[in-house]
Amino acid sequence: MDALLEYAWVVVALPLLSAVLITAVGKQLPGKGSEIGIAALGISWLLAIGIAWETFVNSPIEPLERAVDWSPLGGGFVFELGILVDGLTAVMLLLVTTVSFMVHIYSREYMKGEPRYTYFFAMLGLFTFSMLLLVVANNLLQAVIGWELVGLCSYLLIGFYWEGKSNQDAANKAFLTTKFGDVGLIVGVIVLSAGMFGLTDTPFNIIEINEAAFAGQLSTTTIVLGMLLIFLGCISKSGQMPLHVWLPDAMAGPTPVSALIHAATMVTAGIFLLARLFPVVAQSQAVMATIAIVGVITLFFGGLLALVQDDLKKILAYSTISQLGYMVAAIGVGGYAASIFHLFTHGFFKALLFLGAGSLIHAVHSNNISDMGGMARAMPHTFWTFIVGSLALAGFPLTAGFFSKEEVLAAGDIWAGAGFFTGSLVFWVGLAASFVTTFYMARAVFLIFAGESRSHHPPHESGKLMVGPLMLLAVLSIASGYLLTPMSPEAPNFETWLATPILDEEATFPFTGDGATEASPGTVTGDGVLAGAASPAPLAAAGEDGAVSILHGVPYWNLTKLAMVLVLFFSALFLAWRFYGKGLPERDPTLQMGGFSRALVNKYGFDDAGYRYIVVPVRDKLSAAATYSSNVLIDGVVAGVGRATKHAAVATYRVVDQQVIDGGIHGAAFSAAWWSEKLKRIQSGDVQKYAGVLVAGTILLVLAFAAAR
Amino acid sequence: MDPNTAGWALVVALFLPLVGAGALTLMPSSMDREIRRAGVAITAVGFALVVAITASFDYSRAGELQFTTDVPWITAIDARFSLGMDGISLPLFFLTSLLTLLCAIYTTKHLPSPGKPKAFLSLMLLLQTGMAGTFVAFDLILFFIFFELTLVPMFFMIGMWGGPRRDYASVKFFLYTLFGSVFMLVAFLAIYFQAGANTWSIMELSTMAPFGSTTFQTWAFLGVFLGFAIKVPVWPFHTWLPDAHTEAPTVGSVLLAGVLLKMGTYGFIRIALPILPDGAARFAPMIGVLAVIGIVYGALCCLAQTDVKRLIAFSSVGHMGFVMLGIAAMNEAGIQAALFGNIAHGIITGMLFFLAGSMHERYHTREIAVIGGGMLKKMPVYGVLFTYVAIASLGLPGLAGFWGEFAAMWAAISPGLGLADSYGGLYLGLVVFAAIGTVLTAGYFLWLIQRVNLGEPPERWADEPLADVQAIEWVSWLPLLALILALGIFPRLVFGVQDAAVTNLVGFLGG
């Protein structure tokens, strides 16, 4: 069955095939092309499940790499097209195909009657393909290609309703903001590959780069510069502050697209790439600290923005930004497995929430929670699945989000225990932000489902094609968490799944923190959160001479911290119930907090500042200046040279030609007569006079030569 | 055809258009339709021959000259009639022939006032010989003659069939490029005398290089630089380009962007670098800086344009900047990138000019604000094509534009000829700014798409019947549209053909 991994490329190819086929013949089919997309994704999904199973039960596995030389690039270097299948790839394949498959099924009903229905399904296929191309890439150049194609597809789908100006703007904003981050990604990839020039003919190969980094063959400059630049790409793609501004606007696209963007494709790309290059990231404390701090800022301030939103999709968008912050922060504090674990569970419950939101929006024809209310009775299935998703997002015990988020906090705790300040930051801020998360989700849930209906349309439950995916995702929003819990300590678990030959049990960070809090020097253990990492197991986060293990081992219960989390959860829930339990309050308390509310409503001024201080100056001022310099200054020089030449030509004609030369000829004629008159006197015929002049001339010449010498 | 002996094939392919031009002039002007068909026939036969040459080209020896002809020509000055092609020449030669054929097809239906297809097509065929000859001439004198031969037909094309400011634009184009050529010719003479081998052969001179003092190399390179830099055009020698493009008829713009500009970059790669490697090494950082200024500056200018065609013209400044950045890298990857960028830009921008021309035919204006959006509604297929080509032009992976841009930046991170040691930081900066240029490029293209393509059509066009893409347009566009995708997915089609030739060429540089 190992042969199954060889077919990972089929998982990637099928969505592309689907896109091509739908474009070609979709309109002629009874399902307008949707059946092709669903069939293709269905097969991809089954295959991905098979690959995930293979890699999971046999984990940790030896990665499978297959590549063909696709093109020479000059200088003997080669661009490969290939696949790299290991646990990380399998996790991503499973997540992407699951969500995409659900979105395909759901869209068949949700998009019914929309214009460009066929085009929509073709784009879904292309979008999924692009993300999968990135996920299976065995080299960074292929990853860049997939990454940029993801960006294009998001542009085309966010701008799906391109008749409206605001949708066009949202699409442009998404593309250009992420394109700005791509400057970092592209230059970063180039810098990393340049570090490989002496070592290999395939300088983009991911395994080779990771191995070179671990073997110390890459210079510190290469690693720090390369990874920080690549991280800039992740900041924009994965919605980290301050380049998160495109993400809430991306809600302009159809809701299934939002689910796809927020759960599986696009925003997870940045986190995935950091995990893929984790052996490089792990070489530099500076890089990790930067990543952690950006993640912490995003997880906290991004989440706060959800408090004041009325648009349900925007609430979910800001919650995505916040959760992505957790994932990024986890990478920064050595939580390689924790980050991807959270990405994995988040993918399911966020897809669930978005599709649930779509179901609600479909029913009331409005995005705003102020237009909903009392929906629980009318839409029971949407209701309970949405509740499951919300609980998972808020990290309620025994849901998937609980286990994965606590894994992130545990990573922070372990990092803090090893003496790194950023660890405490991630732990405490992460804990505080979970209170915010619970509050805004509770606010949304109360306003949507509790109280009386405020809708102008009588709500109704959605059909089977929409409810079915909700149910499956709800199950996964619980079940996916049990891949790494204190209840399942034996391998295989999520962490062994993600282990690679480089990131194995012995792998440690090459640097140590100052003043580990542990009593016994040389042993660093996780202090453990409720689902935190443990020391007793052989996989423990312990190493010799203070080094910190990259894999954390199986989590264990820590009742103190479990209590903290529960207290935070229930206090947030209680607070939300007090404010919103009886329906929409006259004055929403989140908007009554003075300057704080204003800052949130204005989104901290980022969008405004970005438009006012970057877009406008470049688009309107700098461009005008460049054009002026081209048309007036530079072309002025050219025109000046032209004019000068013309003047010179005219002057030449008038002065040199007409006066000097032509005048000379005239003059010559006159002067010849004049001179001949004078000269004829010399020609006297007197030989003595001739001889005298001859002698005088000779003497003059001799004197002249003598003087010259 | 045996590529070792079939030199005749190249000669025929090269001069067939010239003969065809002569034949056309013999046809009576009244046979309007027949003349246009004859134009297609001539270019089609020529293209068929080029396809045959391409098919029988020995790709295992792509680094060596094939289809060579080398006979004495002007013995008094040692000039030889020396033709040949290697992996570097072949793609450009092919592109020239293809674009001319497509232009001839397009002309069967579209020709701006004052008509006169006989004159127009004869000039176009004359232009073709000049352009194609530039890429296969291996004698400096012969090269120079082909290089200059292109000026005259393009001058008349702009001057007779151009827009309102055609007189100004055509004279400016002619004089500006001629101005550069003078310095180039002087530099060629200097090279000839300095080498002292009584030869103008590009290959022999490359083998002998480097010769002469550093001062000689510097001055000679400066001369050659001026000639080619104006043609490319490198910032700040670009100001002839927007005027020429804006005023030129569609076919003129397509050939100008598609082939003429490439003669400059080709000249750098084929002549300036291998014959004057020391001069090239000294100038490389400056070329890199000018290239990146061109990228950013060109993109900024595009943001400010109100005329679609002028915008596309300015986009050429930026795209050719990437080509020059590849050259400034002075290594194999850089030359590969530059040559790929050449081809990709020729196809994509050529196609953009076709589209701009058709837009003008329909709307009778090229002002973005007047068109006012909604093209995707009015002409859905046309709108899709416009988006497709614009996205290709902004360098999206999977389409042709990506490889030239990415590879140029990638190559520039570790420039050859020892430049990495002394200018490593500068080149890193160049890469960063070039990458920022790609964002600006994306910016102006998306904004352009938004303003002409998206949204609802304004009232003035709402009831106007605007025809979607027509049959003749499909025929002349499909090859380009397909190539944009094919080169994006299979970059090997160009990289692979060039690889050995580029290795040999960089061998001359000693890098």
Interface residues (C-beta under 8 A of the other chain):
Chain A: W70 S71 P72 L73 G74 G75 G76 F77 F79 L141 V144 I145 E148 L149 L152 Y155 G159 W162 E163 G164 K165 Q168 D169 A171 N172 F175 L176 K179 F180 D182 V183 I186 V187 I190 V191 S193 A194 F197 V618 R619 L622 S623 A624 A625 A626 T627 S630 N631 I634 D635 V638 G642
Chain B: K172 L175 Y176 P236 H238 T239 W240 P242 Y297 L300 C301 C302 L303 A304 Q305 F314 N331 E332 A333 G334 I335 Q336 A337 L376 K377 I391 L396 P397 G398 F402 F406 A407 M409 W410 A411 I413 S414 L428 V431 V432 A435 I436 T438 V439 L440 A442 G443 L446 W447 Q450 L454 G455 E456 F490 P491 R492 F495 G496 D499 V502
